[in-house]
Amino acid sequence: MNPLVSAVIPVYNGSNYLRDAIDSVLNQTYPNIEVLVVDDGSTDDTWNIIQSYGDKIRGFHKENGGVSSALNVAIDNMEGEWFAWLSHDDLWLPNKIEMQIHYLLENPEKGVYYSGYYYINPEGKIIYGNNGCWYSRGSDLRHMLRTGNYIHGITSLIKRECFDTIGKFDEKLRYTQDYEIWFRIAQQYELALFPMRLAKTRLHSAQTGNIKRNQCAVEFRQTRIKLLNMTNSLELFPELNNASISMVKKHVLEIYVEIYLRYLSFCISKNLPTLRMGLFGIGKKILPKPVICYIVRKLDREKTSC
């Protein structure tokens, strides 16, 4: 069984790395992939690069509207059962899709399958890796509200059905569209971590997170508030529905949930990080970059999960 996978590359002025991204999709070992590349109103040579691939890919050109609008164009035109997206400056390992399809066929009924990944420099050299994190139902939503996104979009494989159920990407969001849609999917579906690194994400000075840092922070806070307001306590703590626990334990849990939600609401309203993230953020400001890289590499070698 080889379900069709729609590989999607949204791009805006990405002529510097686009060929590498497209080639990493065309070189996949999995045989049943369609490639959709959406040019979001580029003003450089992006569209010419897309056209140079001929019928190997399906190209779409649109007015600039942001990553969300480009991804939604692909969703509207995809023919596959599964949706996988790749940023124009990132790469997939050759067996990325094949490994995930094999895994999902053995572990069905999930909405999203994602994996670990490598960080690379502008020249493509691996800097360090991330094994990815997995959280159970309820704790996944709590973690997203506390600390943000823990799924890297380029590693994901999303069931087409998810978009029919929860809707497409929010085109009003310019920077947190992936974070917001993971949350909505997690409210309805289980998520699965594939325990290997299957993609490479490039770190470079022109990334949106570097040049739009303040705008990203503002939108992240607004998105967290929105997500908290659309979430109920049973979604965050499914164990409240556990009929086997005693009335005393349930009452204690209800008190804990009430306190937790008040604390979480306060932290989000003040845009406060968790203690661990706060300390790490201070460390990044006062320690030399080589020291930070050494610490991350050491943790990476020792870490098997979150």
Secondary structure, DSSP 8 states (H G I E B T S, - for coil): ----EEEEEEESS-TTTHHHHHHHHHT-S-S-EEEEEEEES-SSSHHHHHHTTGGGSEEEEE----HHHHHHHHHHH--SSEEEE--TT-EE-TTHHHHHHHHHHHS-S-SEEEEEEEEE-TTS-EEEEE------TTHHHHHHHHH---S-GGG-EEEHHHHHHH-S--TT-SS-HHHHHHHHHHHHS-EEEEEEEEEEEE--TTSHHHHSHHHHHHHHHHHHHHHHHT--HHHH-GGGG-TTS-HHHHHHHHHHHHHHHHHHHHHHHHT---HHHHHHHHHHHHS-HHHHHHHHHHHHHH-S--
